[in-house]
């Protein structure tokens, strides 16, 4: 494919990852991007309800995407446990509907999945490792992956771990969602933070670079298909992340207590480190050191608060 810009549909352009992808593609003449949103529409975003098959078909007929990035999902494990039908509608049903429309239009499809398809007992995980999810979120995302099976000759599943990046609100990422608890902590009421599960925080602008590189290969007629992984490579617990946050926010680390045994109501895996070698072998990827990425996130958050 050469000459004309690649028509890209960015589904979920208003989310934490979707915004980073939109920023990475903005102004690049190789791509003509149409972003969609449902609960958070805004300038340059087309309203699209992913539970409405007719609306999806109309969107594809109108914009005729040649590549689709599906970044919309219910990513909160506790919500998936409490509201399974709502989570299934996004994490499975929407994938089925988007995959069908992409096949109808001959569009390459990238669907975002999670490290939580694994149980965390045998890291690191290659893309061909047998999945064994522990919670409803992992089961739903695995079902979404399997919904793509008829499309994998022109589709790619990209599994990702804990994401953090430029925020509209601190609750968008599990790496920053406990900032209010840290700010409210004191000696007689410390913030208790998990120090058991191993995470690999991954900067959304880095994932956006990966996705841009995948789209460049589609534009060049060399699409990547099948299941692949991308991950940061710094192993951290949420407690370690909390200490990094406290140092940057001027908070007393003595008011943060480590929880060394699993305490979440929804079970989480211990260590789901994703092996990213299949993309690295293609020259795809970028990793920002966690400290540098966190500084950028907090600097932007301060600017937003002061505006």
N, C-alpha and C positions, 0 to 999 in steps of 0.2 A: 504494500500500500504506500503510495507516494503522492505528493502534490497536495491534495486537499487535506485539511485538518481532520484528525480522527474525532468522530462524534462520540462523546463519552457521557453516559448517564451516571451521575453520582447520587445514589440512593441513600438518603440519610445525611445530607450535606450540613445539617444543623448540629450534629452531634460532635463529641470530643474528637473522634478520629475524622469524621467527615469534614469538619472545618479545616483540619490540618491538610487533608488531601486537596480541598478547594484552594487553599493558599499555595500549595506546591504546584498546582496546575495553572493558577491565574497568570494571565499575560503570556503564556507559552503558545506561540502560533501553531504548534503541532497538534493542539487539542482544542476542540470546541465543546465546552463542558456545560451540561444542564444539570443543576442540582435540584434535588427534591427534599421536601420536609413535610411533616404532618402536624405535629403538636407545636413546632416552633418555626412557622413560615417567616420569611423575611425577604429583603431585596435580593433578586436574582435566584430565588428558590421557587420551584413550581410545587404547589400543594399536591400531595399524593398520599392517599390512604392505602397502605399495603395490604389491608384486609379486603380490598375491593378489586376483584379480578377484572371487572369491566373498566375501572379507572386505570388499571395498569395497562390493559390492552390499548386503551385510548392514548395513554402517554407514549407507548412505544410506536403507535401509528403516527403520532404527531411529530415526534423528535427523531425517530429512526436511528437509535444509537447503534454504533458498531462495537462498542465496548461498554460494559456495565460494571460499576463498582458498588456492591451491596454492603453498605456499612451501617445499616439500621438494624437494631436488635434490642431485645430486653437482656441486658448484661448483668443485672443485679441478682445474685444467687438467692437471696432471701425473698425477693419479689417473685422469682420463678417458683419457689416452694409454696408461697402463700396464694399466688394467683396463676395456677398452671395453665388455664385456658387462655388467659391473656398472653402469657409468655409463649405458648405454643403457636398462637396466631402470628407472632412476629418471627420467632426463631425457626419455625418449621413451615407454617402455611405461607408466609411471605416469600420464603426461599423457593417453594414449589411454584408459586405464581410468577415470580420474576424469572425463574429458570425456564418455565414454559414460554413466556414471552420472548426471552432471549433466543431460545431455539427457533421460534417462529420467524425471528428476524435475522438469524444467522449471526448474532452478536456474541462476542467473547464475554464471559461472565467471571468476575472475581467475587467470591463470597467470603466474608470474614468469619472465622471461627475462633476457638479458644483452646488454651492448654488444659482446661478443665474437662476435656474428653478423656483425660488420663486420671488414674487414681493416685499418682504421685509416689508410687513405691519403687519405681525402677528408672529413674532419670539417669542420663538424658534420653529424651524420646525422639527417635527418628520419625519421619512422616509415615512410615509403614509399620510402626509399632501398633500392637493391638490396643484399641481404645477400651477403657473400663471406667466410665464416669461414676462419681460418688453421689452426685446431687442432681436435682431436676434441671438446673441450668446446663450442666454437662450433657445430660441425656438429651435435652432439647436441641442443643447445638450439634450433637452427633447425628440426631435425626435429620437436622437441616443439611448436614454434609451428605447424608445418604440420599436425600431428595435430589441431589445434584448428579447422582450416579449416571442417569441417562445422558447427561450433558458434558461429562468430563473430557470428551474429545475436544471440546472448545470451551472449557471452564477450568477455573483454578480455585482451590480452597486455600486460604491463608490463615493458619492458626497463629494466634498471638497470645502473649501473657498479660500481666497487669500493665495497663497503659496509664501514662500521665502526660500532660502537655498543657498548652495554653488553655486557660479556663474561662468560662463564663460564670461558674459557681464552683465552690470547693467540693461539693458533693459529686461532681461529674467523674471523679477518679477516686478509687479506693486508696490511692497513695496520698491523697490530700483531704479526704472526707472527714478525718478525725481532727483537723485543725481547730474547729470550735471547742472540742473536748480538751485539747492541749491548752488552749488559751484560757479555759475555765478552771484548769487543774490548780490545786494548791496542796499544801502539805497534808491537810486532814482529809482531802478528797482528791487523791491522785488520779490521773488518767491511766487506765489499765489497757495496755496495747499488746496484741499478739506477738510473741517472740518464738513461735513454734514453726509455722509454715514458712517455707523458703519461697521468696518471690524474685522475679527478675524484671524490675520496672523498666519499661520500654517507652521511649520518648515518641509521642505521636508524629512530630515532624520527621523523625527517622523512618517511621512506618510509611509516611507519605512519600518519602523518597523511594522506598521499595516499590510502592504502588505506581509511582510515576515511571520508574524503570520498567516495570511490567507492562505498562501501557505503551511505552516506547517500543517494546518488542512486538506488541500487537500491531502498532503502526508500521513496523518494518516487515510484517508478514511472518514473524517468528514467535507466535504466542506461547507462553508457558502454560502448561495444563497440569492437572493432577493436584495432589495435596502437597503443600509446602509449609515451612515454618519460618518465622522470624522472631527474634528475641534479643533483648539486652543480655549482657553477659555478666552483670554484677549481681551476685546472690545476696539478698537482703530479706530480713523479716520486717514486718510492719513496725516493730519496736525500733529497729535500726533506722528505718525511714523517719519515725517520729523524732528520734534524737537529731537527725539531720535537719528536720523542720524546726525543732526547738532552737537549735543553734542559730538558725537564720532569722527566727522570729523574736529572738531575745527572751526566750522562755527558760525557766529553771528546769534542767533535766532531772533534778531530784524529785520533781512532781510527776514524773512519768514512771510507771511501774510495769515491768515485763511480765507477761502471762506466758509461762513456759509450757503449758499443756493446752490442747485444743479446747476452746470455750465457745465457739460459734454454735448457734442453734442449728444452722445448716452446715453439714459436713463439708470441709475443704480438704483437698489433697495436700500432702506434705511437701513434695518437691516435683514440679512438672516441667523442669527445664527442657526447653525445646531445642533440638539440634537443627541449626539453620544452614547446614552444609550444602544442601541442594541448591539454595539460592546463591550462597557465597561462590559456589563453583561456576555460576553464570556471571559472576562479577556484579551481582546485585547486592545492595545493602549499604547502610551507614549506621554507625553507633555513636551517639553523643554520651560522654561520661555523665553518670547520674548527677553528680554534684553540679556540673555545668547546666544540665537541663533543668534541675530544680531551681537554680538561681534565676534562670530565664522565666520560669513559670511564676515564681514569687515576685520578681520584679514587675512583670506585666500585671499581676494581681494587685500589687500596690498602686500602680498607675490607674487601674480601673476603679479602685476604691476612692482614690483622690480626685477623680474626674467629676 
